[in-house]
Amino acid sequence: MGDVKLLGLWYSPFSHRVEWALKIKGIEYEYIEDDLHNKSSLLLESNPIHKKVPVLIHNGKPICESMVIVEYIDETFEGPSILPKDPYDRAIARFWAKFIDDKMAPIGKSFFLKGEEQEKAKEEAYEILKILDNELKDKKLFVGDKFGFVDIAANFLGIWVGVFEEAFGEVLATKEKFPNFCAWRDEYINCSENKEYLPLRNELLIHFKARFQAAPK
């Protein structure tokens, strides 16, 4: 197994993607919390291009970008598979993981922006949620019959969006508009296995409520 370190940030969905993968595989690792306002020399040396977390350091070698790290963990360590075994299902999982990664920004902006910019971000977020809702029609999960690669990629949608909705008082995803997506999210949150890997919702809520109250009005 070797020496495994994770440079992360406790409230980051990207860091928790990697932690989820490590826990699925049963890997012992050292977690190192970084301060993005005062980045450590280890972070700057390990990720000199983007200078951000998460970074996995395995036997002294750094790997960057959360879903790249998840694939590395799946390929390198023994344990339950994270990506599907079937090549077609694996390709579909990668497609939806990339789609979610590419479309997260407008969803996040729909909470943090103000005025016309916020309304524009909301419209884009609704279009993204509509696509996801349609994909989940007549399906319990995005790919296969168990939570895996896409669901790790979608942790922001499963947990953080709901936290933002409560913290910022802006409801984005309703069961009336997006019934299939909301059914997936409920399954995601209530799955006992997932709860082992996800951050405590109340801690996230306290953190983001404080950020919202401190933000300029």
Phi, psi and chi 1 to 4 in degrees:
 res  aa     phi    psi   chi1   chi2   chi3   chi4
   1 MET       -  -43.8 -175.4  177.3  -66.6      -
   2 GLY    80.4 -175.4      -      -      -      -
   3 ASP   -83.1  124.8 -179.8   52.5      -      -
   4 VAL  -125.6  124.3 -179.8      -      -      -
   5 LYS  -125.7  147.6  -64.5 -177.6  174.0   70.0
   6 LEU  -127.2  119.4  172.6   60.8      -      -
   7 LEU   -89.9  120.6  -51.2 -176.0      -      -
   8 GLY  -146.6 -171.8      -      -      -      -
   9 LEU  -141.7  126.5 -168.0   62.7      -      -
  10 TRP   -62.0  -31.3   75.8  -92.8      -      -
  11 TYR   -97.8    9.5   58.1   81.5      -      -
  12 SER   -88.6  125.3  163.8      -      -      -
  13 PRO   -62.9  -29.1   21.1  -31.1      -      -
  14 PHE   -69.2  -41.5  -55.2  103.1      -      -
  15 SER   -63.5  -40.5  -68.2      -      -      -
  16 HIS   -70.3  -24.6  -79.7  -75.6      -      -
  17 ARG   -57.1  -47.7  -74.4  172.3  169.6  179.9
  18 VAL   -68.7  -42.0  178.0      -      -      -
  19 GLU   -60.5  -41.0  -72.8 -162.1   80.4      -
  20 TRP   -58.5  -48.3 -171.3  -16.8      -      -
  21 ALA   -62.0  -43.0      -      -      -      -
  22 LEU   -62.1  -40.0  -70.9  167.3      -      -
  23 LYS   -71.5  -37.1  -70.6  172.8 -177.7  175.8
  24 ILE   -57.7  -41.0  -74.4  174.5      -      -
  25 LYS   -82.2   -8.6  -66.2  -71.6 -173.1  176.6
  26 GLY    70.7   35.0      -      -      -      -
  27 ILE   -91.9  130.6  -60.2  165.6      -      -
  28 GLU   -79.9  134.2  -67.7 -175.7    8.8      -
  29 TYR  -149.7  157.7   62.8   97.1      -      -
  30 GLU   -97.2  122.7  177.9 -174.6   -3.2      -
  31 TYR   -94.9  129.6  176.0   78.2      -      -
  32 ILE  -122.2  110.7  -57.0  170.3      -      -
  33 GLU   -74.7  128.9  179.4   83.3    0.7      -
  34 ASP  -107.2  158.4 -142.5  -72.1      -      -
  35 ASP  -110.7  110.0 -179.6   -2.4      -      -
  36 LEU   -69.6  -14.4  -64.5 -172.2      -      -
  37 HIS   -88.6  -13.8  -61.0  -68.6      -      -
  38 ASN  -146.8   71.8 -174.9   23.4      -      -
  39 LYS   -63.1  137.7  -62.7  176.8 -177.6 -179.8
  40 SER   -71.6  156.8   68.3      -      -      -
  41 SER   -63.9  -32.5   57.6      -      -      -
  42 LEU   -63.8  -42.6 -178.7   57.7      -      -
  43 LEU   -63.6  -47.2  173.2   60.0      -      -
  44 LEU   -64.1  -33.7  -62.4  175.9      -      -
  45 GLU   -75.5  -35.1  -69.6  166.0    5.8      -
  46 SER   -81.9  -30.2  -57.6      -      -      -
  47 ASN  -134.6   67.5 -169.3   -1.3      -      -
  48 PRO   -69.0  -18.6   25.8  -34.4      -      -
  49 ILE   -80.5  -55.4  -64.4  173.4      -      -
  50 HIS   -97.4  -23.8  -64.9  -58.9      -      -
  51 LYS    56.8   44.8  -58.4  178.1  177.9   63.8
  52 LYS  -142.8  162.9   63.4 -178.8 -177.9  179.9
  53 VAL   -93.7  158.9  -63.4      -      -      -
  54 PRO   -86.5  157.5   32.6  -36.3      -      -
  55 VAL  -133.5  128.3  177.4      -      -      -
  56 LEU   -97.8  130.8 -174.2   78.1      -      -
  57 ILE  -115.7  112.3  -56.8  174.6      -      -
  58 HIS  -116.5  115.9 -177.7 -148.4      -      -
  59 ASN    53.2   40.5  -68.5  -29.0      -      -
  60 GLY    84.3   -3.8      -      -      -      -
  61 LYS  -104.8  124.0  -63.2  178.1  179.0  178.8
  62 PRO   -84.5  143.1   29.8  -33.0      -      -
  63 ILE  -127.1  132.7  -55.5  101.2      -      -
  64 CYS  -117.3  165.4  -53.1      -      -      -
  65 GLU    75.5  120.6  -64.5  -61.0  -50.4      -
  66 SER   -56.1  -48.1   59.8      -      -      -
  67 MET   -76.3  -26.3  -65.4  -47.0  -67.7      -
  68 VAL   -64.0  -42.1  172.9      -      -      -
  69 ILE   -64.1  -42.7  -61.2  171.1      -      -
  70 VAL   -59.4  -43.8  170.6      -      -      -
  71 GLU   -64.5  -39.9  -74.3 -150.2   49.9      -
  72 TYR   -60.9  -44.7  174.8   84.3      -      -
  73 ILE   -60.9  -43.8  -69.5  168.1      -      -
  74 ASP   -63.2  -39.0 -162.1   28.7      -      -
  75 GLU   -81.1  -25.2  -66.3  171.3   -5.4      -
  76 THR   -93.6  -35.6  -56.7      -      -      -
  77 PHE  -110.9  147.7  -61.6  100.2      -      -
  78 GLU   -72.6  160.6  -64.9 -177.9   -1.8      -
  79 GLY   130.1 -176.0      -      -      -      -
  80 PRO   -57.4  140.9  -22.3   33.0      -      -
  81 SER   -70.9  141.0  -64.7      -      -      -
  82 ILE   -97.0  -46.4  -63.4  172.1      -      -
  83 LEU   -81.9  148.2  -88.8  161.4      -      -
  84 PRO   -61.3  153.3  -19.2   30.7      -      -
  85 LYS   -75.1  -38.1  -68.4  -69.3 -172.3 -177.4
  86 ASP   -67.3  130.5  179.9   78.2      -      -
  87 PRO   -58.5  -39.0  -25.0   34.4      -      -
  88 TYR   -66.4  -48.3  177.4   78.5      -      -
  89 ASP   -61.2  -35.1  -72.9  -16.0      -      -
  90 ARG   -64.9  -42.2 -162.3  156.7   58.0 -120.4
  91 ALA   -64.6  -42.3      -      -      -      -
  92 ILE   -64.1  -40.1  -65.0  -58.9      -      -
  93 ALA   -62.5  -42.8      -      -      -      -
  94 ARG   -64.7  -38.2  -72.9 -172.2  174.8  117.8
  95 PHE   -60.3  -50.8  171.1   85.7      -      -
  96 TRP   -70.4  -33.4  -76.7  111.7      -      -
  97 ALA   -62.5  -42.0      -      -      -      -
  98 LYS   -69.1  -39.6 -173.4  175.3 -172.3  -50.4
  99 PHE   -58.2  -47.4  177.5   87.0      -      -
 100 ILE   -63.1  -43.9  -70.6  165.2      -      -
 101 ASP   -59.2  -43.8 -110.4   -1.0      -      -
 102 ASP   -69.7  -25.6  -70.0  -15.0      -      -
 103 LYS  -106.6    5.1  -56.9  -60.7 -177.5 -178.7
 104 MET   -67.6  -35.7  -82.1  175.2   61.1      -
 105 ALA   -57.8  -49.7      -      -      -      -
 106 PRO   -60.7  -34.0  -22.0   32.9      -      -
 107 ILE   -67.1  -44.3  -65.3  176.2      -      -
 108 GLY   -63.6  -42.2      -      -      -      -
 109 LYS   -64.2  -28.1  -74.0  178.4 -179.1  177.8
 110 SER   -64.6  -15.6   67.0      -      -      -
 111 PHE   -97.4  -37.4  -64.7  101.2      -      -
 112 PHE   -91.8  -20.7  -72.1   94.6      -      -
 113 LEU   -84.5  173.1  -64.6  177.1      -      -
 114 LYS  -130.4  158.6  -59.3  -67.4 -179.0 -175.3
 115 GLY    61.3 -137.7      -      -      -      -
 116 GLU   -62.8  -37.2  -69.8 -175.3    9.0      -
 117 GLU   -62.3  -39.7  -72.0 -176.0  -31.4      -
 118 GLN   -66.0  -42.7 -175.4 -177.4   45.8      -
 119 GLU   -63.1  -39.4  -68.0  -54.4  -47.7      -
 120 LYS   -64.5  -41.8 -175.4  177.1  179.2 -178.2
 121 ALA   -65.3  -37.6      -      -      -      -
 122 LYS   -62.7  -43.7  -84.7 -174.6 -179.1 -180.0
 123 GLU   -59.5  -43.0  -72.0  178.2   12.1      -
 124 GLU   -66.8  -39.9 -169.4  172.0   -9.2      -
 125 ALA   -62.3  -41.3      -      -      -      -
 126 TYR   -62.0  -39.2  -70.5  144.7      -      -
 127 GLU   -64.0  -39.9  -72.0  -58.1  -47.3      -
 128 ILE   -65.8  -46.0  -66.1  163.7      -      -
 129 LEU   -63.9  -34.1  -70.7  171.1      -      -
 130 LYS   -63.3  -41.4 -174.9  177.2  178.1 -179.3
 131 ILE   -63.4  -45.8  -69.7  168.9      -      -
 132 LEU   -65.5  -39.9  -65.0  174.4      -      -
 133 ASP   -62.0  -41.9 -169.5   73.1      -      -
 134 ASN   -66.3  -38.6 -173.7   61.5      -      -
 135 GLU   -64.6  -32.3  174.7   60.3   21.6      -
 136 LEU   -87.6    1.7  -72.9  162.8      -      -
 137 LYS   -61.6  128.8 -173.2  177.2 -179.4 -179.0
 138 ASP    62.6   18.1  -59.3  -37.3      -      -
 139 LYS  -131.1  143.7  -67.6  168.3   61.3  178.0
 140 LYS   -83.3  -37.6 -173.6  177.0  179.0 -179.2
 141 LEU  -131.8  166.4  -57.0  172.8      -      -
 142 PHE   -64.5  -47.4  -77.7  100.8      -      -
 143 VAL  -138.9  126.6  178.9      -      -      -
 144 GLY    75.2 -164.5      -      -      -      -
 145 ASP  -114.2   13.4   57.0   -0.4      -      -
 146 LYS  -145.4  157.4   65.3  176.3 -176.3  177.2
 147 PHE   -66.3  139.7  -71.2   98.5      -      -
 148 GLY  -160.1 -135.5      -      -      -      -
 149 PHE   -57.1  -48.2 -170.6   72.7      -      -
 150 VAL   -66.0  -39.1 -179.1      -      -      -
 151 ASP   -68.5  -33.5  -52.1  -74.8      -      -
 152 ILE   -64.8  -43.7  -70.2  175.2      -      -
 153 ALA   -62.5  -32.2      -      -      -      -
 154 ALA   -92.6   15.4      -      -      -      -
 155 ASN   -60.1  -31.6   68.2  -14.4      -      -
 156 PHE   -59.9  -42.7  173.7   75.6      -      -
 157 LEU   -71.0  -34.4  -58.8  174.5      -      -
 158 GLY   -74.6  -36.8      -      -      -      -
 159 ILE  -118.8  -55.3  -63.7  -67.8      -      -
 160 TRP   -64.7  -38.7  -87.2 -101.1      -      -
 161 VAL   -60.8  -43.3  166.8      -      -      -
 162 GLY   -63.7  -37.6      -      -      -      -
 163 VAL   -64.2  -44.8  168.5      -      -      -
 164 PHE   -61.6  -41.1  -71.9  174.8      -      -
 165 GLU   -58.0  -44.0  -73.8  177.4  -27.6      -
 166 GLU   -73.8  -41.5 -173.8  170.5  -13.8      -
 167 ALA   -68.0  -39.3      -      -      -      -
 168 PHE   -99.7   -7.3  -66.4   90.4      -      -
 169 GLY    69.3   29.2      -      -      -      -
 170 GLU  -124.9  106.8  -67.5  -80.6   -9.5      -
 171 VAL   -86.5  120.3  178.0      -      -      -
 172 LEU  -100.4  -48.5 -166.9   65.4      -      -
 173 ALA  -108.4  108.3      -      -      -      -
 174 THR  -107.5  155.5   65.3      -      -      -
 175 LYS   -67.0  -26.9  -69.4 -177.3  178.7  179.9
 176 GLU   -68.2  -42.3  -69.7   72.6   26.3      -
 177 LYS   -82.7  -39.5  -77.1 -173.7  176.8 -179.9
 178 PHE  -133.9   67.9  -49.9  109.3      -      -
 179 PRO   -63.9  -37.9   22.5  -33.2      -      -
 180 ASN   -72.2  -41.4  -55.4  -49.1      -      -
 181 PHE   -63.0  -44.4  170.0   79.9      -      -
 182 CYS   -66.8  -33.9  -72.0      -      -      -
 183 ALA   -64.8  -42.4      -      -      -      -
 184 TRP   -61.6  -44.4  167.0   85.0      -      -
 185 ARG   -62.9  -40.9 -174.5  166.9   68.5  174.1
 186 ASP   -62.3  -43.6  -70.8  -15.0      -      -
 187 GLU   -62.3  -41.2 -178.2   74.9   16.0      -
 188 TYR   -61.5  -48.5 -176.8   98.3      -      -
 189 ILE   -69.9  -38.4  -66.3  169.1      -      -
 190 ASN   -89.7   -8.0  -65.8  -40.1      -      -
 191 CYS   -65.9  122.2  174.5      -      -      -
 192 SER   -62.0  -35.1   58.5      -      -      -
 193 GLU   -66.0  -41.9 -176.6  178.0  -50.3      -
 194 ASN   -63.0  -34.7  -71.3    0.6      -      -
 195 LYS   -59.9  -25.1  -71.5  178.2 -179.4  178.5
 196 GLU   -68.0  -25.8  -63.4  177.2   23.8      -
 197 TYR  -104.9  -14.5  -49.2  133.9      -      -
 198 LEU   -96.0  153.4  -64.2  170.3      -      -
 199 PRO   -69.9  160.4   27.3  -35.2      -      -
 200 LEU   -70.1  124.1  -66.7  175.3      -      -
 201 ARG   -61.4  -40.9 -171.6 -178.3 -172.7  -79.5
 202 ASN   -62.3  -36.6  -76.1  -14.4      -      -
 203 GLU   -66.4  -41.6  -69.2 -177.6    0.4      -
 204 LEU   -63.4  -42.3  -71.1  174.1      -      -
 205 LEU   -62.0  -45.4 -175.8   58.6      -      -
 206 ILE   -60.1  -43.3  -69.3  167.8      -      -
 207 HIS   -62.6  -48.8  171.2   77.3      -      -
 208 PHE   -77.7  -27.5  -74.9  106.8      -      -
 209 LYS   -63.0  -41.9  -88.4 -172.4  174.6  180.0
 210 ALA   -64.3  -39.6      -      -      -      -
 211 ARG   -65.4  -40.0  -76.6 -174.9   61.6  174.4
 212 PHE   -65.5  -42.5  173.7   66.7      -      -
 213 GLN   -67.7  -29.7  -70.1  168.3    0.5      -
 214 ALA   -84.4  -15.1      -      -      -      -
 215 ALA   -72.5  149.4      -      -      -      -
 216 PRO   -62.1  137.5  -19.5   30.8      -      -
 217 LYS   -91.5      -  -62.1  -64.8 -171.2  -73.0
